């Protein structure tokens, strides 16, 4: 995973939101979440959405592949998992699990 210094997932969501011209209220309404929930995510008080809502957030906020990758990586770092796109690729391609296991043994 790339290093993004001390940028948090919530901070990056807020940065992208502002860059796209959304207010907290407007983005929350678009995503059908409460303003307080979105605010808590941006402040790092709550996990950054379930998988489906997070994907919706990426569609609304990420203009470039680099922004999408950064947001995926930051969410993975925050949740202690791997990026959603990588996880989905591995699940769709089970032979990769065997290849990874062969490399780590």
PEPE-V683238 format. One record per run of one state. SS is the DSSP state (A for helix, B for strand, O for the rest). FROM is the first residue (numbers start at 1). TO is the last residue. If there is no record, write none. Layout:
BEGIN
ss = [SS	SS]
from = [FROM	FROM]
to = [TO	TO]
END
This chain:
BEGIN
ss = [O	A	O	A	O	A	O	A	O	A	O	A	O	A	O]
from = [1	9	20	24	32	35	43	51	62	65	80	84	93	95	105]
to = [8	19	23	31	34	42	50	61	64	79	83	92	94	104	105]
END
